[in-house]
Every structure is written in structure tokens, then in C-alpha cells.
Amino acid sequence: MDRLLLKSLNEQIPVEMIYISSSKQISQRKILVTHINDTTIRAYCYLRKQSRLFKIENILSVMAIKQFRELG
């Protein structure tokens, strides 16, 4: 998972993740990572159309997007 997050950051490639919020809501999102630290990532979320902060411990999975196209 960390490898894909770093690849998104370094190569500016969107990835797809499954995330569980602190209120236990599960969502599937396409994101573009803009910053990573020890406990969180900051990423542009295509679902919410804004930059968001995600707790790394709440990321359930990260997947490469098979066929990249401009997301909008």
C-alpha cells in the first residue's frame, strides 16, 4: 500500500482507495496524493472535488487504476 501512495505522490498518478471514516463509513475514492507523513496523507479527492486529509490507519486498501484517463 505504501508503495502505491508514494507512486501517486512522486509520479502524480491517481490511485483508488477504500477508506473507513472515524464514524465507520466505508467509501471508495479516487485520489491524487500531494503529501505524506507518518500518520496521514493529504490528497485531492475526486469524489469530494477538494483536497482532503486521510489517516493512514483508516486506509483499508489502495489499488492502481487500471486504465488512467482524466478524472473529473
N, CA, C and O of each residue as an XYZ file, in Angstrom:
288
protein
N       0.831     -1.190      0.000
C       0.000      0.000      0.000
C       0.875      1.252      0.000
O       0.628      2.172     -0.780
N       1.883      1.302      0.853
C       2.738      2.489      0.918
C       3.401      2.775     -0.419
O       3.588      3.932     -0.794
N       3.756      1.712     -1.139
C       4.412      1.867     -2.436
C       3.502      2.600     -3.420
O       3.963      3.476     -4.151
N       2.225      2.254     -3.445
C       1.292      2.914     -4.358
C       1.025      4.363     -3.952
O       0.867      5.229     -4.813
N       0.974      4.627     -2.666
C       0.788      6.001     -2.203
C       1.993      6.857     -2.592
O       1.831      7.993     -3.038
N       3.197      6.315     -2.423
C       4.404      7.042     -2.825
C       4.453      7.249     -4.337
O       4.870      8.307     -4.810
N       4.028      6.243     -5.089
C       3.999      6.374     -6.549
C       3.017      7.468     -6.964
O       3.306      8.251     -7.870
N       1.872      7.522     -6.312
C       0.899      8.577     -6.607
C       1.514      9.945     -6.331
O       1.347     10.873     -7.123
N       2.225     10.073     -5.209
C       2.865     11.333     -4.844
C       3.964     11.709     -5.829
O       3.986     12.827     -6.342
N       4.873     10.779     -6.094
C       6.051     11.074     -6.916
C       5.754     11.226     -8.394
O       6.369     12.051     -9.069
N       4.818     10.441     -8.902
C       4.532     10.451    -10.340
C       3.237     11.165    -10.686
O       2.861     11.247    -11.855
N       2.548     11.686     -9.662
C       1.277     12.382     -9.857
C       0.279     11.531    -10.637
O      -0.325     11.968    -11.617
N       0.133     10.284    -10.155
C      -0.780      9.315    -10.752
C      -1.902      9.041     -9.745
O      -1.621      8.689     -8.600
N      -3.147      9.194    -10.145
C      -4.251      8.878     -9.225
C      -4.290      7.392     -8.883
O      -3.911      6.545     -9.692
N      -4.751      7.092     -7.681
C      -4.970      5.709     -7.243
C      -6.373      5.631     -6.661
O      -7.012      6.648     -6.393
N      -6.829      4.417     -6.475
C      -8.151      4.204     -5.882
C      -7.944      3.611     -4.497
O      -7.090      2.744     -4.311
N      -8.712      4.069     -3.533
C      -8.569      3.514     -2.184
C      -9.946      3.238     -1.583
O     -10.951      3.840     -1.959
N      -9.945      2.316     -0.648
C     -11.119      2.069      0.180
C     -10.753      2.580      1.567
O      -9.726      2.208      2.135
N     -11.618      3.443      2.100
C     -11.314      4.183      3.327
C     -12.480      4.057      4.301
O     -13.647      4.081      3.909
N     -12.136      3.924      5.577
C     -13.170      3.905      6.606
C     -13.007      5.170      7.460
O     -11.939      5.422      8.016
N     -14.057      5.937      7.550
C     -14.005      7.199      8.300
C     -14.036      6.922      9.799
O     -14.277      5.793     10.227
N     -13.791      7.950     10.580
C     -13.845      7.790     12.035
C     -15.252      7.457     12.517
O     -15.426      6.928     13.615
N     -16.271      7.770     11.686
C     -17.652      7.392     12.033
C     -18.035      6.032     11.432
O     -19.211      5.669     11.396
N     -17.029      5.289     10.964
C     -17.184      3.911     10.456
C     -17.923      3.812      9.120
O     -18.486      2.764      8.803
N     -17.925      4.877      8.348
C     -18.494      4.848      6.997
C     -17.390      4.432      6.019
O     -16.301      5.006      6.021
N     -17.679      3.439      5.193
C     -16.704      2.969      4.215
C     -17.004      3.629      2.876
O     -18.154      3.692      2.441
N     -15.935      4.128      2.224
C     -16.103      4.733      0.907
C     -14.966      4.303     -0.011
O     -13.871      3.970      0.441
N     -15.249      4.318     -1.290
C     -14.242      4.036     -2.313
C     -13.990      5.350     -3.027
O     -14.923      5.984     -3.519
N     -12.722      5.762     -3.085
C     -12.383      7.074     -3.634
C     -11.209      6.987     -4.591
O     -10.321      6.149     -4.437
N     -11.220      7.859     -5.568
C     -10.055      8.071     -6.421
C      -9.353      9.304     -5.872
O      -9.971     10.352     -5.683
N      -8.041      9.167     -5.618
C      -7.286     10.266     -5.020
C      -5.971     10.488     -5.759
O      -5.473      9.609     -6.463
N      -5.427     11.685     -5.579
C      -4.094     12.024     -6.062
C      -3.335     12.558     -4.853
O      -3.646     13.634     -4.343
N      -2.339     11.803     -4.396
C      -1.609     12.138     -3.175
C      -0.744     13.374     -3.412
O      -0.041     13.468     -4.419
N      -0.803     14.327     -2.466
C       0.006     15.546     -2.564
C       1.010     15.674     -1.423
O       1.968     16.438     -1.536
N       0.810     14.942     -0.323
C       1.737     14.991      0.807
C       1.538     13.751      1.671
O       0.412     13.295      1.870
N       2.645     13.210      2.183
C       2.587     12.050      3.079
C       3.436     12.347      4.307
O       4.545     12.867      4.192
N       2.906     12.013      5.494
C       3.746     11.999      6.691
C       3.524     10.672      7.409
O       2.954      9.749      6.827
N       3.958     10.559      8.644
C       3.905      9.270      9.350
C       2.494      8.756      9.590
O       2.280      7.544      9.584
N       1.527      9.637      9.799
C       0.189      9.189     10.189
C      -0.914      9.572      9.213
O      -2.006      9.006      9.272
N      -0.656     10.516      8.320
C      -1.700     10.987      7.404
C      -1.166     11.195      5.989
O       0.038     11.292      5.755
N      -2.110     11.259      5.066
C      -1.779     11.719      3.715
C      -2.739     12.852      3.376
O      -3.886     12.863      3.823
N      -2.270     13.784      2.600
C      -3.126     14.814      2.032
C      -3.231     14.469      0.557
O      -2.233     14.192     -0.107
N      -4.464     14.491      0.058
C      -4.688     14.101     -1.330
C      -5.869     14.857     -1.900
O      -6.787     15.251     -1.179
N      -5.828     15.053     -3.216
C      -7.004     15.583     -3.891
C      -7.967     14.417     -4.055
O      -7.602     13.375     -4.600
N      -9.199     14.594     -3.581
C     -10.226     13.562     -3.667
C     -11.161     13.907     -4.820
O     -11.813     14.951     -4.807
N     -11.224     13.030     -5.812
C     -12.086     13.273     -6.967
C     -13.566     13.146     -6.609
O     -14.410     13.732     -7.287
N     -13.898     12.394     -5.560
C     -15.283     12.268     -5.116
C     -15.790     13.594     -4.535
O     -16.870     14.065     -4.892
N     -15.010     14.179     -3.652
C     -15.401     15.436     -2.993
C     -14.947     16.680     -3.761
O     -15.370     17.797     -3.461
N     -14.077     16.469     -4.757
C     -13.547     17.564     -5.590
C     -12.824     18.626     -4.758
O     -12.983     19.828     -4.967
N     -12.021     18.134     -3.805
C     -11.213     19.037     -2.984
C     -10.097     18.263     -2.292
O     -10.113     17.033     -2.241
N      -9.144     18.994     -1.768
C      -8.055     18.389     -1.018
C      -8.590     17.905      0.328
O      -9.348     18.605      0.999
N      -8.183     16.699      0.708
C      -8.658     16.096      1.969
C      -7.477     15.496      2.719
O      -6.445     15.177      2.127
N      -7.642     15.349      4.020
C      -6.648     14.723      4.870
C      -7.178     13.350      5.287
O      -8.291     13.239      5.802
N      -6.376     12.305      5.063
C      -6.784     10.937      5.377
C      -5.805     10.328      6.375
O      -4.591     10.485      6.238
N      -6.337      9.634      7.379
C      -5.491      8.900      8.322
C      -5.031      7.614      7.645
O      -5.844      6.855      7.118
N      -3.732      7.381      7.664
C      -3.188      6.178      7.026
C      -3.775      4.918      7.661
O      -4.035      3.939      6.962
N      -3.986      4.933      8.976
C      -4.527      3.749      9.658
C      -5.958      3.428      9.218
O      -6.425      2.311      9.441
N      -6.659      4.373      8.602
C      -8.037      4.148      8.157
C      -8.131      3.743      6.683
O      -9.224      3.510      6.167
N      -6.993      3.662      6.017
C      -6.997      3.217      4.617
C      -7.024      1.689      4.620
O      -6.097      1.044      5.110
N      -8.087      1.124      4.074
C      -8.242     -0.332      4.064
C      -7.495     -0.971      2.908
O      -6.942     -2.061      3.055
N      -7.473     -0.300      1.750
C      -6.714     -0.806      0.603
C      -6.457      0.317     -0.375
O      -7.176      1.316     -0.417
N      -5.402      0.124     -1.169
C      -5.062      1.058     -2.246
C      -4.812      0.224     -3.482
O      -4.109     -0.785     -3.432
N      -5.394      0.652     -4.600
C      -5.260     -0.084     -5.846
C      -4.852      0.866     -6.965
O      -5.249      2.030     -6.988
N      -4.057      0.351     -7.884
C      -3.746      1.123     -9.078
C      -5.011      1.220     -9.920
O      -5.821      0.294     -9.949
N      -5.171      2.325    -10.589
C      -6.293      2.469    -11.519
C      -5.839      1.856    -12.835
O      -4.856      2.290    -13.435
N      -6.566      0.847    -13.268
C      -6.123      0.056    -14.425
C      -5.950      0.881    -15.693
O      -4.944      0.758    -16.392
N      -6.915      1.706    -15.977
C      -6.826      2.495    -17.200
C      -6.981      3.962    -16.802
O      -8.086      4.445    -16.553
N      -5.846      4.656    -16.751
C      -5.894      6.063    -16.338
C      -6.470      6.901    -17.462
O      -6.072      6.789    -18.621
N      -7.415      7.742    -17.085
C      -7.924      8.758    -18.000
C      -8.176      9.978    -17.138
O      -8.228      9.870    -15.913
N      -8.328     11.110    -17.743
C      -8.567     12.334    -16.975
C      -9.818     12.152    -16.144
O     -10.892     11.877    -16.680
N      -9.683     12.307    -14.834
C     -10.812     12.139    -13.926
C     -11.424     13.501    -13.672
O     -10.709     14.489    -13.506
N     -12.723     13.554    -13.641
C     -13.302     14.869    -13.446
C     -14.575     14.884    -12.727
O     -15.149     15.951    -12.510
